[in-house]
Amino acid sequence: MILAVPSPLVQRYIRLCNKEGIEIAGIEYVRDAWGHRYTYDINGTTNYNQTLGARIGVDGMGEVARYLRRTATPARRRRRIAS
């Protein structure tokens, strides 16, 4: 998948997450009538939007599960427990 260059705000969020060691997050903001954006929440357990995921071709929860499996059990032999 090819992603466009993130907006300056998204770039700032990415830098913040990198600096703080946050690898998975959902970041929420609101925009006022004058276009100013205010970040009000950074979630370690995001409120995943399944409709958006389907539209862009990403299974967000599946990606999180794969990431956790890779990072939580790097040295253990992995086995499938369900099909």
Backbone as CSV, one residue per row, in Angstrom:
resi,resn,N_x,N_y,N_z,CA_x,CA_y,CA_z,C_x,C_y,C_z
1,MET,0.848,-1.174,0.000,0.000,0.000,0.000,0.895,1.238,0.000
2,ILE,0.574,2.219,-0.807,1.322,3.468,-0.870,0.547,4.517,-0.079
3,LEU,1.226,5.123,0.876,0.598,6.152,1.691,1.127,7.521,1.285
4,ALA,0.264,8.509,1.324,0.684,9.876,1.035,1.551,10.392,2.178
5,VAL,2.293,11.436,1.925,3.095,12.055,2.973,2.137,12.589,4.037
6,PRO,2.382,12.216,5.309,1.474,12.668,6.369,1.472,14.190,6.515
7,SER,0.348,14.706,6.987,0.241,16.135,7.241,1.229,16.534,8.337
8,PRO,1.529,17.820,8.473,2.433,18.259,9.542,1.959,17.815,10.934
9,LEU,0.654,17.810,11.164,0.152,17.384,12.471,0.442,15.898,12.689
10,VAL,0.192,15.074,11.684,0.467,13.639,11.802,1.969,13.421,12.001
11,GLN,2.796,14.187,11.315,4.240,14.076,11.498,4.628,14.395,12.946
12,ARG,3.981,15.386,13.533,4.249,15.724,14.950,3.808,14.587,15.856
13,TYR,2.656,13.981,15.575,2.198,12.830,16.365,3.208,11.682,16.278
14,ILE,3.714,11.429,15.079,4.678,10.347,14.894,5.952,10.632,15.680
15,ARG,6.446,11.861,15.612,7.653,12.218,16.388,7.407,12.039,17.882
16,LEU,6.244,12.473,18.363,5.913,12.318,19.781,5.903,10.844,20.168
17,CYS,5.247,10.030,19.376,5.177,8.598,19.682,6.568,7.972,19.672
18,ASN,7.383,8.332,18.687,8.749,7.809,18.640,9.537,8.219,19.877
19,LYS,9.440,9.483,20.257,10.170,9.996,21.424,9.745,9.292,22.708
20,GLU,8.456,9.018,22.847,7.926,8.424,24.072,7.892,6.895,24.039
21,GLY,8.317,6.301,22.932,8.335,4.847,22.836,6.956,4.231,22.642
22,ILE,6.041,5.007,22.100,4.680,4.520,21.849,4.657,3.902,20.453
23,GLU,4.387,2.596,20.377,4.428,1.916,19.090,3.048,1.733,18.466
24,ILE,2.009,1.711,19.282,0.635,1.587,18.780,-0.208,2.600,19.542
25,ALA,-0.947,3.423,18.813,-1.791,4.416,19.484,-2.898,4.889,18.554
26,GLY,-3.975,5.317,19.164,-5.027,6.031,18.463,-5.022,7.440,19.016
27,ILE,-4.899,8.435,18.169,-4.821,9.829,18.608,-6.052,10.549,18.096
28,GLU,-6.720,11.223,19.019,-7.972,11.903,18.663,-7.840,13.407,18.849
29,TYR,-8.465,14.141,17.940,-8.473,15.599,18.060,-9.808,16.143,17.573
30,VAL,-10.060,17.394,17.932,-11.242,18.106,17.440,-10.755,19.362,16.733
31,ARG,-11.601,19.866,15.860,-11.293,21.093,15.133,-12.372,22.116,15.471
32,ASP,-11.954,23.326,15.812,-12.943,24.357,16.147,-13.415,25.072,14.878
33,ALA,-14.285,26.024,15.051,-14.887,26.736,13.918,-13.856,27.496,13.091
34,TRP,-12.703,27.804,13.662,-11.662,28.548,12.962,-10.588,27.620,12.372
35,GLY,-10.799,26.313,12.500,-9.863,25.353,11.926,-8.727,24.937,12.833
36,HIS,-8.698,25.456,14.062,-7.649,25.059,15.006,-7.940,23.652,15.523
37,ARG,-6.902,22.823,15.569,-7.067,21.454,16.049,-6.513,21.323,17.454
38,TYR,-7.250,20.578,18.285,-6.877,20.343,19.673,-6.866,18.842,19.928
39,THR,-5.694,18.335,20.263,-5.571,16.918,20.585,-6.097,16.717,21.994
40,TYR,-6.980,15.749,22.162,-7.545,15.524,23.486,-7.328,14.122,24.015
41,ASP,-6.777,13.218,23.209,-6.623,11.859,23.718,-5.578,11.104,22.912
42,ILE,-4.727,10.359,23.618,-3.826,9.399,22.997,-4.106,8.072,23.680
43,ASN,-4.660,7.134,22.924,-5.065,5.839,23.474,-4.050,4.768,23.133
44,GLY,-3.654,4.004,24.141,-2.823,2.835,23.901,-3.644,1.683,23.368
45,THR,-4.920,1.712,23.644,-5.861,0.742,23.082,-6.861,1.560,22.288
46,THR,-6.669,1.590,21.010,-7.428,2.484,20.145,-8.869,2.026,19.915
47,ASN,-9.704,2.960,19.593,-11.076,2.677,19.159,-11.006,2.494,17.651
48,TYR,-10.737,1.277,17.224,-10.504,1.001,15.805,-11.773,1.179,14.997
49,ASN,-11.636,1.829,13.854,-12.749,2.082,12.955,-12.733,1.026,11.850
50,GLN,-13.562,0.004,12.001,-13.598,-1.112,11.056,-14.036,-0.678,9.661
51,THR,-14.932,0.278,9.583,-15.403,0.762,8.278,-14.269,1.410,7.506
52,LEU,-13.499,2.262,8.171,-12.355,2.893,7.521,-11.327,1.841,7.132
53,GLY,-11.059,0.893,8.016,-10.112,-0.177,7.712,-10.497,-0.928,6.454
54,ALA,-11.774,-1.253,6.322,-12.250,-1.952,5.132,-12.068,-1.087,3.885
55,ARG,-12.300,0.190,4.010,-12.190,1.099,2.863,-10.748,1.198,2.368
56,ILE,-9.775,1.199,3.289,-8.377,1.342,2.875,-7.645,0.006,2.790
57,GLY,-8.360,-1.092,3.073,-7.768,-2.411,2.923,-6.836,-2.829,4.038
58,VAL,-7.124,-2.388,5.262,-6.284,-2.730,6.416,-7.142,-3.397,7.481
59,ASP,-6.684,-4.555,7.939,-7.328,-5.226,9.071,-6.580,-4.787,10.323
60,GLY,-6.998,-3.688,10.914,-6.294,-3.086,12.044,-6.111,-4.006,13.222
61,MET,-7.155,-4.690,13.635,-7.041,-5.590,14.780,-6.130,-6.766,14.460
62,GLY,-6.179,-7.254,13.245,-5.272,-8.325,12.829,-3.826,-7.859,12.862
63,GLU,-3.581,-6.627,12.411,-2.223,-6.077,12.445,-1.727,-5.927,13.876
64,VAL,-2.590,-5.466,14.777,-2.203,-5.346,16.188,-1.884,-6.720,16.757
65,ALA,-2.708,-7.715,16.460,-2.480,-9.069,16.962,-1.150,-9.625,16.445
66,ARG,-0.866,-9.425,15.162,0.405,-9.901,14.608,1.584,-9.182,15.258
67,TYR,1.466,-7.878,15.470,2.530,-7.117,16.117,2.776,-7.644,17.535
68,LEU,1.714,-7.831,18.293,1.866,-8.317,19.661,2.480,-9.707,19.697
69,ARG,2.070,-10.535,18.772,2.634,-11.885,18.731,4.133,-11.827,18.444
70,ARG,4.539,-10.987,17.491,5.971,-10.856,17.170,6.763,-10.320,18.348
71,THR,6.231,-9.319,19.044,7.002,-8.677,20.107,6.891,-9.385,21.449
72,ALA,5.783,-10.045,21.705,5.594,-10.688,23.010,6.257,-12.058,23.074
73,THR,6.445,-12.705,21.944,7.013,-14.054,21.950,8.141,-14.181,20.931
74,PRO,9.134,-13.291,20.967,10.164,-13.346,19.930,11.044,-14.592,19.995
75,ALA,11.306,-15.127,21.182,12.237,-16.243,21.302,11.528,-17.602,21.343
76,ARG,10.262,-17.599,21.681,9.525,-18.859,21.770,9.105,-19.350,20.398
77,ARG,9.007,-20.641,20.268,8.477,-21.211,19.033,6.984,-20.916,18.990
78,ARG,6.546,-20.320,17.938,5.135,-19.973,17.822,4.364,-21.154,17.286
79,ARG,3.171,-21.351,17.813,2.313,-22.419,17.300,0.908,-21.879,17.143
80,ARG,0.232,-22.394,16.179,-1.145,-21.980,15.920,-2.042,-22.696,16.915
81,ILE,-2.893,-21.934,17.628,-3.785,-22.552,18.608,-5.225,-22.580,18.140
82,ALA,-5.504,-21.886,17.059,-6.870,-21.879,16.516,-6.762,-21.683,15.011
83,SER,-7.737,-22.178,14.315,-7.705,-21.994,12.858,-8.729,-20.979,12.434
